[in-house]
Amino acid sequence: MRNNYYRDDRDELKELIAQYQNMRQGKSHSFLEEEAFERIIDYYDEKDRLTEAMEAAEMAVEQFPYCASLMIKKADLLLANKKYHDALDVLEKAELYDSTDLNLFILKTDAYLALDQPALAVDLLESALKQFTGDDRLDLLFELADVYDDYEEFDKVFDCLKLILAEEPTNEEALYKICFWTDFTGRNEESIQLHQQIIDEHPFCELAWFNLAAAYQGIKLYEKSIDAYQYAVAIDDKFDYAYRNMGDAFLRLRKYKEAIEVLEKVLELSRPEDVIYEAIGHCYHRLGKFAQARFHYKKAVHLNPDDSKLHYKIAVTYMLEKQWQSACKQLEIAMRIHRNIPEYNLAMGECKMNLQNFKEAIQYFGTVVRNKPKNIAGWEAIIKCLIQIELFEEAFTQTSAALIATDGKPIFTFYASTILFAMGKTKEALLRLELGMQKSPKLLKKFMELNPYILQNNQVVDLIARYKKKK
């Protein structure tokens, strides 16, 4: 039955096209009604034969000069051909015969936007809203929201979507869109209130629960957002975006085991993504399970091999296990993609130091301070390395350079003191230590970490005691 229906419909359309062609050529033909012309125009339009569609529309309007629907078809084709003023002229004429056709307003809006006249489009749609009800009114509100988007009146986009949901609280398109615009405009409190009202009336609307959760997440109420996401997935246990966002909320709360559980659910429900594997890797990393972290980072790398950050994260897991050679291999890959990122060079320098390859370590640390002279970590690394290999003169020179480059960060005064003690210049070292303590006494702990035996020096003990007494 169904196949017969489509065959009959196709045969009927074929007959209409034949009659139309006879009419064009002045041959004998059957009378074509308005609806027949509409089908012929649509046929050519769908086949992307716009010239023939326009010819059919012209002929149709000649045959039925008072038919608004045919004029609207013609205007639509004029818009497709970028003849915006001509389209508006035709639409103005069509409106005289039928001002209740929704397409009239939609096409006028498209023309105004194409002519960069969004204010006219807004006025038209706002006026039309008074005229329509039901689905037509909702269509106009969606259209108005799109105009406001083009117009960059983003709060008004949100307002349009609120109006739609006031009339149809479970409208899926509006629910999907308002979630984005809540985040974009930051109107989370309004979104919470709106979706709580929807849930009161429609407690099994999973999109409303999802949007409520996202709004709570937007104002960092992560516990509440997780509760709402759990309602969403209780209603639809295949709601992968709810699991994804819930994973992020658990991460923010540093509940890494729970985050892993829901993120693994995302992998079950959707195509694998590098960001999900990376997030799971991060959780295992935070839990101190470096091999499992590395496993998931490698899964992410497989999906996105050009992300240097992932190779760096794998390297860090090796470094935490003191597997310096393996870390170097990953850092080499990362640095082939992005050469001069300070973190990569610092990590490579640390690996080389631990492999006793001090010359290369200094080169990597040197790259950091050349490219980012205000980067404190780079200066600290190169100075520590020079101290470790007892190149005290060079280390002291670098502390002077670091103080200039970092606008006198007091940590380098403590480093200078440490080096001077190592060089046997006790008097000058004590002066530097006192100066450092005057600037930032909390860094004294770091100074003692640099030289754990420094407290065997009575002069240092006396200086610290004297300073504490003053305070």
C-alpha positions in Angstrom: 0.0 0.0 0.0 2.7 2.4 1.0 4.8 1.8 -2.1 1.7 2.2 -4.3 1.0 5.6 -2.7 4.5 6.9 -3.4 4.4 5.5 -6.9 1.1 7.2 -7.6 2.4 10.5 -6.1 5.5 10.3 -8.2 3.5 9.6 -11.3 1.2 12.4 -10.6 4.1 14.9 -10.2 5.6 13.6 -13.4 2.3 14.3 -15.2 2.1 17.8 -13.7 5.7 18.6 -14.9 4.7 17.3 -18.4 1.6 19.5 -18.4 3.6 22.5 -17.2 6.2 22.0 -20.0 3.4 21.8 -22.6 2.0 25.1 -21.2 5.4 26.8 -21.5 5.8 25.6 -25.1 2.2 26.7 -26.0 1.0 23.2 -26.6 -2.3 21.7 -25.5 -2.4 21.2 -21.8 -4.7 20.6 -18.8 -5.5 23.5 -16.5 -3.0 23.8 -13.7 -4.3 24.9 -10.3 -2.4 26.9 -7.6 -1.5 23.8 -5.7 -0.1 22.2 -8.8 2.2 25.2 -9.4 3.4 25.1 -5.8 4.4 21.4 -6.3 6.1 22.2 -9.6 8.1 25.1 -8.0 9.1 22.9 -5.0 10.2 20.1 -7.4 12.6 22.4 -9.2 13.7 24.0 -6.0 14.5 20.7 -4.3 16.5 19.6 -7.4 18.5 22.9 -7.1 17.3 24.0 -10.5 16.7 27.5 -9.3 16.3 29.1 -12.8 13.6 26.7 -13.7 11.9 27.1 -10.3 11.9 30.9 -10.8 10.4 30.5 -14.3 7.6 28.3 -12.9 7.0 30.9 -10.1 6.8 33.8 -12.6 4.3 31.8 -14.7 2.3 30.8 -11.6 2.0 34.5 -10.5 0.9 35.5 -14.0 -1.8 32.8 -13.9 -2.9 33.6 -10.3 -2.0 37.3 -9.7 -3.9 37.4 -6.4 -2.5 34.2 -4.8 -0.3 35.2 -1.8 1.2 31.7 -1.3 2.6 31.7 -4.9 4.0 35.2 -4.4 5.7 34.0 -1.2 7.2 31.1 -3.2 8.6 33.6 -5.7 10.0 35.8 -2.9 11.7 32.8 -1.4 13.5 32.1 -4.7 14.4 35.8 -5.1 16.1 35.6 -1.7 18.0 32.5 -2.7 19.2 34.5 -5.7 20.2 37.4 -3.4 17.6 39.8 -4.9 16.6 41.1 -1.5 14.8 44.3 -2.5 12.8 42.5 -5.2 11.9 39.9 -2.6 10.6 42.6 -0.3 8.5 44.2 -3.0 6.9 40.8 -3.8 6.3 40.2 -0.1 4.7 43.6 0.4 2.3 42.8 -2.4 1.5 39.3 -1.0 0.7 40.9 2.4 -2.1 42.8 0.8 -3.8 39.5 -0.1 -2.9 37.5 3.0 -1.3 38.9 6.1 -1.7 35.7 8.1 0.9 33.6 6.4 3.8 33.0 8.8 6.3 32.5 6.0 5.6 36.1 4.9 7.2 37.3 8.2 10.0 34.8 8.2 11.1 35.7 4.6 10.8 39.4 5.3 13.1 38.9 8.4 15.6 37.0 6.2 15.6 39.9 3.7 16.1 42.6 6.4 19.0 40.6 7.9 20.6 40.1 4.5 20.4 43.9 3.9 22.0 44.4 7.4 18.8 46.0 8.8 18.3 43.9 12.0 16.3 46.7 13.7 13.6 46.4 11.0 13.6 42.6 11.4 13.1 43.1 15.2 10.3 45.6 14.7 8.6 43.3 12.2 8.7 40.2 14.4 7.7 42.0 17.6 4.7 43.3 15.8 3.9 39.9 14.3 3.9 38.3 17.8 0.7 40.1 18.6 -1.0 38.5 15.6 -0.1 34.9 16.1 -0.7 32.2 18.7 0.3 28.6 19.3 3.0 27.0 17.2 3.2 30.0 14.9 3.9 32.3 17.8 6.7 29.9 19.0 8.2 29.9 15.5 8.3 33.7 15.5 9.9 33.7 18.9 12.6 31.4 17.7 13.1 33.6 14.7 13.3 36.7 16.9 15.9 34.9 19.1 18.0 34.3 16.0 17.7 37.9 15.0 18.8 39.1 18.5 21.7 36.7 18.2 22.8 38.3 14.9 22.2 41.7 16.4 24.4 40.7 19.5 21.5 41.5 21.9 22.3 38.3 23.8 20.2 38.9 26.9 17.1 39.3 24.6 17.9 35.9 23.1 17.6 34.5 26.6 14.3 36.5 27.1 12.8 35.0 23.9 13.6 31.5 25.0 12.1 32.2 28.4 8.9 33.3 26.7 8.8 30.1 24.6 9.2 28.0 27.7 6.5 29.9 29.5 4.1 28.8 26.7 5.6 25.3 26.2 7.7 24.3 29.2 9.0 21.0 27.6 10.0 22.5 24.2 13.2 20.6 23.5 14.7 23.1 21.2 14.2 25.9 23.7 15.5 23.8 26.5 18.7 22.9 24.6 19.3 26.5 23.5 18.6 28.2 26.9 21.2 26.0 28.5 23.8 27.6 26.2 22.5 31.1 26.6 22.4 30.8 30.4 26.1 30.0 30.4 26.8 32.7 27.9 24.9 35.5 29.6 25.6 34.4 33.2 21.9 34.5 34.1 22.2 31.4 36.2 19.9 32.5 39.1 17.1 33.1 36.6 17.7 29.8 35.0 17.5 28.0 38.3 14.2 29.7 39.1 12.8 29.0 35.6 13.7 25.3 35.6 12.6 24.7 39.1 9.1 25.9 38.0 9.2 23.6 34.9 10.2 20.7 37.1 7.4 21.4 39.5 5.0 20.9 36.6 7.0 18.3 34.7 9.1 16.3 37.2 10.2 13.8 34.5 11.7 16.3 32.1 15.3 15.3 32.0 16.4 18.4 30.0 14.9 20.7 32.7 16.9 18.7 35.4 20.0 19.0 33.2 19.6 22.8 32.7 19.0 23.2 36.5 22.2 21.3 37.2 24.2 23.3 34.6 22.9 26.6 36.2 24.0 25.4 39.7 27.4 24.5 38.2 27.6 28.0 36.7 27.5 29.5 40.2 29.8 26.8 41.6 27.2 25.1 43.7 28.6 21.7 42.6 26.9 19.5 45.2 23.5 20.8 44.1 24.4 20.4 40.4 25.4 16.8 41.0 22.1 16.1 42.7 20.2 17.6 39.7 22.4 15.6 37.2 21.6 12.4 39.1 17.9 13.1 38.6 18.5 13.7 34.9 20.3 10.3 34.5 17.7 8.6 36.7 15.1 9.6 34.1 17.4 8.9 31.1 20.2 6.6 32.0 21.8 7.2 28.6 22.1 10.9 29.0 25.8 11.1 28.3 26.1 14.9 28.6 24.7 14.7 32.1 27.4 12.2 33.1 30.0 14.3 31.4 29.1 17.5 33.3 28.6 15.5 36.5 32.2 14.3 36.1 33.4 17.9 35.9 31.5 18.8 39.0 33.0 15.9 40.9 36.5 17.0 39.7 35.8 20.5 41.0 35.0 19.0 44.4 38.2 16.8 44.1 36.1 13.7 44.4 38.2 11.8 41.9 36.9 8.3 42.4 33.3 9.5 41.8 34.5 11.5 38.8 36.2 8.4 37.3 33.0 6.4 37.7 30.8 8.8 35.8 33.4 9.7 33.1 33.7 6.0 32.4 29.9 5.9 31.9 30.4 8.7 29.2 32.8 6.4 27.4 30.2 3.6 27.4 27.5 5.8 26.0 29.3 7.9 23.4 32.3 7.8 21.0 35.6 7.9 22.8 37.1 11.4 23.2 40.5 12.5 24.1 39.2 15.0 26.7 37.3 12.3 28.6 40.4 10.0 28.7 42.5 13.0 29.7 40.1 13.9 32.5 40.1 10.3 33.8 43.9 10.3 33.6 43.9 13.5 35.7 41.8 11.8 38.3 44.1 8.8 38.6 47.1 11.3 38.7 45.5 13.1 41.6 44.9 9.8 43.4 48.6 9.0 43.0 47.9 6.1 40.6 50.4 7.1 38.0 50.4 4.0 35.9 46.6 4.2 35.5 46.9 7.9 34.8 49.5 7.2 32.1 47.3 4.5 30.6 44.4 7.0 30.1 46.7 9.8 28.9 48.0 7.4 26.3 44.5 6.6 25.2 43.9 10.4 24.8 47.2 10.7 22.8 46.0 7.9 20.5 43.0 10.0 19.6 44.8 13.3 19.5 48.5 12.7 18.8 49.3 16.4 18.1 48.3 17.6 21.6 51.7 18.3 23.2 50.1 18.8 26.6 49.2 15.1 26.7 52.7 14.0 26.0 53.9 16.3 28.8 51.4 14.8 31.2 52.6 11.3 30.4 56.2 12.5 31.0 55.2 14.0 34.4 53.8 10.6 35.5 57.2 9.0 34.6 59.0 11.7 36.5 57.0 11.1 39.6 58.1 7.5 39.4 61.7 8.6 38.7 61.7 7.0 35.3 63.8 9.8 33.8 64.6 8.2 30.4 61.0 7.4 29.7 60.0 10.9 30.7 62.6 12.3 28.3 61.1 10.4 25.4 57.7 11.8 26.0 59.1 15.4 26.4 61.0 15.1 23.2 57.7 14.4 21.4 56.0 17.3 23.2 58.8 19.6 22.2 58.7 18.5 18.6 55.2 19.9 18.6 55.7 23.0 20.7 59.4 23.8 21.3 59.6 26.7 23.7 56.8 26.1 26.3 58.5 26.8 29.6 57.0 23.8 31.5 58.4 21.4 28.9 61.9 22.8 29.0 61.8 22.9 32.8 60.7 19.2 33.0 63.4 18.2 30.4 66.0 20.1 32.4 65.0 18.3 35.6 65.2 14.9 33.8 68.7 15.7 32.5 69.8 16.8 35.9 68.7 13.5 37.4 70.5 11.7 34.7 73.6 13.6 35.6 73.6 15.4 32.2 74.1 18.8 33.7 75.3 20.6 30.6 72.0 19.8 28.7 70.0 20.6 31.8 71.4 24.1 31.9 70.7 24.5 28.2 67.0 23.7 28.8 66.7 25.9 31.8 68.5 28.6 29.8 65.8 28.4 27.1 63.2 29.1 29.7 64.9 32.3 31.1 65.6 33.5 27.6 62.1 33.2 26.4 60.4 34.1 29.7 62.8 36.3 31.7 60.2 37.0 34.4 59.6 33.3 34.9 60.9 32.6 38.5 60.9 28.9 38.1 63.3 29.0 35.2 65.8 31.1 37.2 65.5 28.9 40.3 66.1 25.8 38.2 69.2 27.1 36.5 70.7 28.4 39.8 70.0 25.1 41.7 71.6 23.2 38.9 74.7 25.4 39.0 74.9 25.0 42.8 74.6 21.3 42.5 77.6 21.1 40.2 79.4 23.6 42.4 79.8 26.3 39.7 79.3 28.9 42.4 80.6 32.0 40.6 78.3 31.4 37.6 75.4 30.6 40.0 76.0 33.9 41.8 76.0 35.8 38.4 72.7 34.2 37.6 71.1 35.3 40.9 72.1 38.9 40.0 70.5 38.5 36.6 67.4 37.0 38.1 67.0 39.8 40.6 67.1 42.3 37.7 64.8 40.3 35.4 62.1 39.6 38.1 62.1 43.1 39.7 63.9 42.0 42.8 62.0 38.9 43.9 63.4 38.2 47.4 63.9 34.5 46.8 67.0 35.3 44.7 68.5 37.2 47.7 68.2 34.0 49.7 69.8 32.1 46.8 72.7 34.6 46.7 73.2 34.1 50.4 73.3 30.3 50.0 75.9 30.6 47.3 78.1 33.1 49.2 78.1 30.7 52.2 79.2 27.9 49.9 82.0 30.1 48.6 83.1 30.8 52.1 82.1 34.5 52.0 80.3 34.4 55.4 80.1 38.1 56.2 78.5 39.0 52.8 76.3 35.9 53.0 74.9 37.0 56.4 74.2 40.5 55.0 72.2 38.9 52.1 70.4 36.6 54.5 69.3 39.5 56.7 68.2 41.5 53.7 66.2 38.5 52.5 64.5 38.1 55.9 63.6 41.8 55.9 61.9 41.4 52.5 60.1 38.1 53.0 60.7 36.1 56.2 58.5 33.2 55.1 61.2 32.3 52.5 63.6 31.4 55.3 62.3 27.8 55.1 63.2 27.6 51.4 66.6 28.9 52.3 67.2 26.2 54.8 66.0 23.6 52.3 68.8 24.7 49.9 71.4 24.0 52.6 70.0 21.7 55.4 73.3 22.1 57.4 73.2 25.9 57.5 71.8 25.8 61.1 75.1 24.4 62.2 76.5 27.9 61.6 76.1 29.7 64.9 76.2 33.1 63.2 73.1 32.1 61.1 71.3 30.8 64.2 72.1 34.1 66.1 70.9 36.2 63.1 67.6 34.3 62.9 67.0 34.5 66.6 67.8 38.2 66.6 65.5 38.8 63.8 62.7 36.9 65.4 63.2 38.8 68.7 62.8 42.1 66.8 59.6 40.9 65.3 
